[in-house]
Amino acid sequence: MKLRIQCNCSNIDWNCVSDILKKVGMAYFEGEVHKKAFENSYTVVFVFDDEKLIGFGRAISDGIYQAAIYDVAVLPEYQGENMGKTIVNSILKSIPKCNFILYASPGKEAFYENLGFRKMKTGMALFYNAEKMHTRGFIE
Ligand SMILES: CC(C)(COP(=O)(O)OP(=O)(O)OC[C@H]1O[C@@H](n2cnc3c(N)ncnc32)[C@H](O)[C@@H]1OP(=O)(O)O)[C@@H](O)C(=O)NCCC(=O)NCCS
């Protein structure tokens, strides 16, 4: 394995981002939609094995004290090899002394707990597609 971490959006195959999100069961859109989302994010992290994109994550932020993490995904065949941890830690390092929030995919809470995250007691969300998010187990 020849790993490379990239923290900008240059030369990313956005259809590949969409494919990976689809493969791991996360929300996915046309490549162009992900391009906009990542380009408009404060921090982006992409991991490659040689030339192959194998994982990524991003954070939107004011760059000072508040940030939210989204789209953390690792290709199934590369999971369990610390890629997810590397992606999240490199997002955390990009904005020191900052608060980070996220909502874990149902069943993935322990992955974030392992990285120091704790469940929020007062977290609230207004989802565009609330019914879908309810069905998927994200909201009460
Ligand atoms: C969740 C995900 C990003 C984790 O990435 P990964 O590369 O498989 O995880 P890592 O190998 O970096 O694991 C880091 C640590 O978390 C633990 N961990 C990983 N997945 C876990 C899980 N589902 N539950 C509990 N612990 C988990 C590992 O055991 C490891 O522990 P250690 O540091 O004590 O050895 C990856 O499995 C994935 O892409 N899943 C599908 C998409 C998804 O659900 N993304 C999260 C959206 S919120």
The ligand as a MOL file (V3000), in Angstrom:
LIG
                    3D

  0  0  0     0  0            999 V3000
M  V30 BEGIN CTAB
M  V30 COUNTS 48 50 0 0 0
M  V30 BEGIN ATOM
M  V30 1 C -16.7330 4.5230 10.0030 0
M  V30 2 C -15.4860 4.4340 9.1360 0
M  V30 3 C -15.1880 5.8120 8.5570 0
M  V30 4 C -14.3200 3.9910 10.0250 0
M  V30 5 O -13.1500 3.9420 9.2590 0
M  V30 6 P -12.1130 2.7430 9.4060 0
M  V30 7 O -10.9380 3.0800 8.5800 0
M  V30 8 O -12.7960 1.4700 9.1470 0
M  V30 9 O -11.7730 2.8210 10.9710 0
M  V30 10 P -10.3230 2.7940 11.6190 0
M  V30 11 O -9.6100 1.5800 11.1460 0
M  V30 12 O -9.6480 4.0950 11.4380 0
M  V30 13 O -10.7120 2.6140 13.1500 0
M  V30 14 C -10.1860 3.4390 14.1740 0
M  V30 15 C -10.6230 2.9170 15.5140 0
M  V30 16 O -12.0530 2.9170 15.5870 0
M  V30 17 C -12.5550 1.6010 15.8140 0
M  V30 18 N -13.7640 1.4190 14.9830 0
M  V30 19 C -13.8470 1.4790 13.6460 0
M  V30 20 N -15.1220 1.2950 13.2520 0
M  V30 21 C -15.8350 1.0970 14.3670 0
M  V30 22 C -17.2040 0.8380 14.6260 0
M  V30 23 N -18.0970 0.7550 13.6450 0
M  V30 24 N -17.5840 0.6870 15.9220 0
M  V30 25 C -16.6780 0.7670 16.9240 0
M  V30 26 N -15.3790 1.0280 16.7340 0
M  V30 27 C -14.9620 1.1810 15.4770 0
M  V30 28 C -11.4410 0.6610 15.3920 0
M  V30 29 O -11.5140 -0.5620 16.0800 0
M  V30 30 C -10.2000 1.4510 15.7410 0
M  V30 31 O -9.9390 1.3230 17.1440 0
M  V30 32 P -8.4310 1.4130 17.7450 0
M  V30 33 O -7.9310 2.8120 17.4420 0
M  V30 34 O -8.6530 1.1740 19.1890 0
M  V30 35 O -7.6480 0.3550 17.0270 0
M  V30 36 C -15.6050 3.4000 8.0070 0
M  V30 37 O -15.8720 2.1360 8.5680 0
M  V30 38 C -16.6670 3.7330 6.9880 0
M  V30 39 O -16.3900 4.4010 6.0220 0
M  V30 40 N -17.8860 3.2450 7.1960 0
M  V30 41 C -18.9770 3.4610 6.2730 0
M  V30 42 C -19.3450 4.9210 6.1740 0
M  V30 43 C -19.7320 5.5300 7.4930 0
M  V30 44 O -20.5800 5.0280 8.2030 0
M  V30 45 N -19.0890 6.6600 7.8090 0
M  V30 46 C -19.3130 7.3820 9.0290 0
M  V30 47 C -20.3130 8.4210 8.7590 0
M  V30 48 S -20.7530 9.2390 10.2310 0
M  V30 END ATOM
M  V30 BEGIN BOND
M  V30 1 1 1 2
M  V30 2 1 2 3
M  V30 3 1 2 4
M  V30 4 1 2 36
M  V30 5 1 4 5
M  V30 6 1 5 6
M  V30 7 2 6 7
M  V30 8 1 6 8
M  V30 9 1 6 9
M  V30 10 1 9 10
M  V30 11 2 10 11
M  V30 12 1 10 12
M  V30 13 1 10 13
M  V30 14 1 13 14
M  V30 15 1 14 15
M  V30 16 1 15 16
M  V30 17 1 15 30
M  V30 18 1 16 17
M  V30 19 1 17 18
M  V30 20 1 17 28
M  V30 21 1 18 19
M  V30 22 1 18 27
M  V30 23 2 19 20
M  V30 24 1 20 21
M  V30 25 1 21 22
M  V30 26 2 21 27
M  V30 27 1 22 23
M  V30 28 2 22 24
M  V30 29 1 24 25
M  V30 30 2 25 26
M  V30 31 1 26 27
M  V30 32 1 28 29
M  V30 33 1 28 30
M  V30 34 1 30 31
M  V30 35 1 31 32
M  V30 36 2 32 33
M  V30 37 1 32 34
M  V30 38 1 32 35
M  V30 39 1 36 37
M  V30 40 1 36 38
M  V30 41 2 38 39
M  V30 42 1 38 40
M  V30 43 1 40 41
M  V30 44 1 41 42
M  V30 45 1 42 43
M  V30 46 2 43 44
M  V30 47 1 43 45
M  V30 48 1 45 46
M  V30 49 1 46 47
M  V30 50 1 47 48
M  V30 END BOND
M  V30 END CTAB
M  END
